Amino acid sequence: MRNDKSNGLEKNFRLIATVSMLVFCAVLAANCTQTPPPKTLPPNAEQLALGKPITKQLKNDEIHSYTVNLETGQFLSLSIEQHDVDVITKVLAPSGELLGEFDTPTSGRGTELIRIGAESSGAYRFDVYTLSAAAEPGEYTLQQTESRPVTERDRKILSAIKLQQEADRLRAKPETRRDSLAVYEKALQLWREVGDEREEANTLRAMGFAYQRLDELESAKTHFGKALDIWDRVGDLRSAAFTHVIFGVISKKGNDYEAGLREDLIALSLWEKAGDAPEYTQSLVRIGNDYVKLQKKTEALSYFERALEASRNVNSRSVKAFVLSQYGDAQAAFGNKAEARDFYHQSLALWEFLKQYKSVSNLKEKIAKLQKSSFTKKGLQALSNLSSRGNS
């Protein structure tokens, strides 16, 4: 069992997921307190059929709607395979009532499961969207995997899901965060009763995030460690890698950069084995930044060079822009201002193309600071030269 990880990770989780942090995070589940939408179905809603997957691209300003006709007492299971987009699925009853939102921390890759039980007959609606700020569209594949009469085991699964979503809502608010732990424990027991190890691990991870936000890091590390034991056992390389990133973040928050580096190196190996090129690339950046903190210039720049090379094999301008920007930061940290400006300008061109104006603004500020620093240095040198002439 492992003993190390961090808080910012819940949000990094969408980072680490996002690049680096990748990290993190944070990104979890459901807010069912929203106002129910109109009962009418969108005109473009597509009907899902058992065993007939649908693959589409999704941008951050789109909502894709689907329907499935169910009879009272039916159990339905859908799966969404994500490719560079972190999707959220909102489920609506035939009446228009919001039944819940499904979003497991997967950092834009991996499979989401949506499972519901029909309490009334009619068309159930599934709205698929993303909150990711990424400018480039990602792709997902949605399919209906099961539709059958609900069983006693299904009822336990549905109860566990309901408890999990309730706990996620409680965890989201500081005043109820501690209350979420008891609810997660109830969900955890149900997942163990039905023998669903992956959901057991997801719940343990969620509890780790709760303890982390409560600043009870030893309890957080214990729960993250239990989740990691399961992911190692079932061979879930991506979830295991993400957990090592969390442990690294926790270590670095405590200024133990050597321990953080060790965790990031383990994560790098797992991302490579999983064949996850974007996360592998971001992991190289993370390690480069670890070496910057440790003031090891040669090692840091070596990993940034590897990240730059790896980014050329990733079909994502945003990942390339991220690597270039981070490489610029590293060069600036080591006093290499000309190199830093060059990487910043390359990154800037990509963010401008992607219309990511916040990133554009941040980079322009960094470039301006470098220029100001250079002008100040030149001015001081000029004054020194004049002084020397005057004294001669």
N, C-alpha and C positions, 0 to 999 in steps of 0.2 A: 504494500500500500504506500502511496506517495504522501509526502508531507510538505507541499508548497504551492501557493497560488494567489490570485489577486482580485481586486474589486472592479477596477475600471473595466474589467473584463466582461462584465455583463454587457457593457456598451461596446467594448472591444470585440466582443464576440461578434458584432456586426462588422467590426473592424477587422479582426484578424482576418475574421474574418474578414476587409475592405481594403483591405489592405492594411496590412499590418495594422495591423493594428491599427496589424493587424488584426485585430484584434479585434475584438472582441469582440460582441458582442454584441448581448443586450438587445434585445431583439426578441425577447420572448413573447409570450402569449397574450392573451385575450382580454379585451375589454368589452364585456357584454352589457355595459350600462349605457350604451349609446342609444339614441332614439331610433326605433324601428323604421326602416325605409318604407316607401309606398308598397302596397300589396301587389300592384301591377308588375308583371315581368317585363324586363327590358326587351325591346323588339329584336335585338340581336342575340338574345340568349340561345345557346345551342343545347340540344338534347344529348345527354350522355347515354351510351349503350354499353352493356357489359362486354368487356374484352375488346373494345374498339378505342384505342388510345388516340388522343388529340395532341398534336405538337404545335406550339405557337411561340412567337416572339412576344415579349412583354416590355413595354417602356414604363417609366415611372409616373406617367400621367394617364395611364390606361387602366380600365377595369374590364376584365373578361367575365361574362356571365354564362353559367351553365345550369341546366335543370335536370332533375331525375324524378320521375313519377313513382311514388311509393304508396303502399297500402299500410294502414295502421298495423303496428307490430312487426314491420320489416326492419332488418338491420342492413345498413349500407356502409361499404368501405370504399374509399377512393384513395389513390396514391398520386403524388405529384413529384416527378423527378425534375430537379432544378439544375439548370446549367447556366451558371454565372448570373443568377437572379434569385434573390431571397423573397419568396412569395409568401403572402398571407392569404388565407381563405376564409371568407365570411360565409356563414351558413344561415339561411333564412327558411323558416317554416312556410307552408302554404298561406298562412294568415299574414305573413310579412314579419312575424316576430323574429328577432335576432336570437338564434340558438347558440351562437358562439363564434369565436375566431380561432383558427389553428395556425400556429407559427412556432415551430421548433427551431432552436438556434442551429443553423446549418451553414451559415456564412455564404449562402448563395449556391451551394452545391449539395447534392444528396437528396434523400427522399423524405417527403412529408406525408403523413397518414391522416386522413380525415374519416372519422367513424361516427355515425349517428344512428339513433333508433327513431323510427317514425311513430309519433304519438297521434297523428291524424293522417288521413289520406289526402293526396294531392301532389302538386309539383313543388319539390324542394329546390331552392336556388342556392347556387354556389358562386360567389363573386371572388375572382382571383385578381390580386393586385400586389404592388410592392411599394414599400416606403423608402427603398434604396435611392440614394441621391445620384447613383451612377448614371452617366449620360448615355451610355451605350445600352441597347436593349439586350436582355438575356433571353434564354429559351427555356421552356418547361414542357413536360409531357404529362398530361392528365389522363387518368383512366379509372374506370369503375372496375374494381376487382372482386367485390362480393355484393350480392343482393339476395337475402334469404330471410326466413322467419327468425326472429331474435331468440337466442338461447339463454340459459341461466348464466353461462360464462360471458356472453355478450353483455348482459345486464351489469355484471361486475366491471367489465371494461368501460361501459358508458358511465357508470358511477365514478370510476377512477378518473376519467377524462373531466367530468364535471368538477370533481374535487380539485384536480390539477389546475383548471382554469380559474376556479375561485381563489386558490392559493396564489396564483400568478397575480391576480388583481390586488390581493392583500399585500403581496411583496412589493408591489409598485409604489405603495404609499409609506412614507417613513413612520407614520403613526400606527399603521397596522402590520408593519413588516414582521414583527415577532409573532403575531397571530398566525401568519402564513405557515409557520413551521408545523403546528399541530395538524393543519389541514393537509399539508404535504405528507405527513406521517400516515394519515388515513389512506391517501391515494397509494402510498408506497406499499402498504399492507395488501391492498387489492391487487396491485401489479404482481406481487409475490404469490398471491393465491392463484392467479390465472397463469403464472409462469412466464410472464412477458419480461425478460431480462433487459431488453433495450429500453422499454418504458421505465423500468425500475431505475436504470442508470440515468435516464433523463430527469427523473424526479430527484434522485440524489444530487445531480448537478444543480438543479434549481434550488435545492436546499443549501448547497454550497454557496450559491450566489446570495441567498438571503443572509446567511451567516457573515458573508464577506461584507455586505452592505451594513450589517450591524457591527462591523469591525471586530468580529470574533473569529480571527483568522485561523486559529487552531481547529475550531469546529468546522470552519469552511474547508480547510485542507483535508480533514478527515472524510468529509462527504465527497469532495472531489476525488479523493483517493479510492473510495469505495466504487464510485462510478468508473474510474479508470480500470480497476480490477475487472469489472464486467466487460468493458470494451476490449481490453486485452484478451479476455477469454473468448469472446464471440468473434474476434477478428475485425472489429470496426476501427480501421486505421485512422480515418478522418476524425472521429470523435476522440480517439486516444491522442492524436496530435494536438487537437484543439485544447485538450485538458492539460497537456504539457505546456502549452502556451500560457494557460491560466496560471499554472504553478510558477512559470517564469515571471509573469507580471507581478505576482505577489512577492516573489523574492526581490525583484528590482524595486518594488515600492519600499521595501525595507533596506534599500541600498546594498543588497547582496548581489552584485552584478555577476560575480563568478557563478553563483548558483543559478541565476537567471539564464546565463549563457549555456550552462549544462542542459537546462530544460529545453531551450530553443534549439540546441543541436540535436536532441532526441526528436523534437517535433519535425525538424528538417528531414531527418531520415524517414520518418513516417509519411510525410507529405510526398516524398519521392516514391516510396513503395506504393502509395495509393494512386500514383499517377496524376496528382493534382498540381498541374503546372503553375496556375496562378498563386496558390497558397505556398508552393515551393519557392517561387520567386520572392514573395513577400517575406517568407521566412529567412531567406538570404539577407534581405534588407534588415530584418530584425536583429540578426546576428551581427551584421556590420555595425549597427547602432550600439549593440552591446560592447563591441570592441572600442567604439568611440568613447563610451563612458569609462572604459578601462584604460583609455589613453594609449591604445596599442594601434598606432597608425598603419603599419604594414598589414596587419591582419584585417583591420577595418576596411581599408581600400581594396584589399583582395576580395573580400566578400561582396563589396559593392560592384566590383568588376564582374563577378560571377552573376550577381543579380541583373546587371545590365545585359549580359549575354543571354541569360535565361528569359528575360523579358522579350527578347526578339522572337522567341518561339511561342509567345502567348498572343493570341488574337484579341488583344484589348489595348486600345490607346490609353485608357485610364490607368492600367497597370504600368505601362511604359512611362506615363507622365509621373506617376507616383515614385517609381524607382529613380528617375532623373532628378526629381525634386529632393528626395532623401539623400541622393549622392551629392547634390549641391550642398545640403546641410553639413554633410560629413567633411567635404572639402573646406567649407567655411570654418568649421570647428578646428581644423588643423592649420588655419591661416592661409590656405591656398585660394585666394580671392578670385583670381582670374579663372581658375578651373570651376569654382563655385558659380560664378556668373554664367559661364558657358552652359553648365548643366541646368541652371535656373531658366535660361532663355529657351533651351530645347524643351523643357517641361512646359514653360509658359505657352509656347506655340501649340502644344497638344491640348492644354486645358482651354485655350481660346477656341480652338477648333470644336471642342466638345461643349462649349458654352457653359463651362463650370466657373462662373464668375467669382465665387468666393475663393476658389483656389487661385484664380488669376490675380485677384486683389492681394492675397497673401504673398504670392511670389513677387509681385511688383514692389511690395513693401521691403522684402528681403533684398531685392536688387538695389533699391534706393539706399538702404542702409549700407550695403557694400560700397556703393559709389561715394556716399558721404564719408565713409571711413577712409576710402582711398584719397579723396580730395583733402581731408584733414591731414592725412599723413604727408601728402605732397606739399601742403601749405607749411607744415612744421619744418619739413626738410628745406624748403625754400628760405624760410626765416633763418634757419641754422646756417645756410650757405651765406646769406647776406651778413649775418653776424660775424662769421669767420672772416669774410672779406674786410669788414670794418675794423677788425682787430689786427689785421695783417699790415 
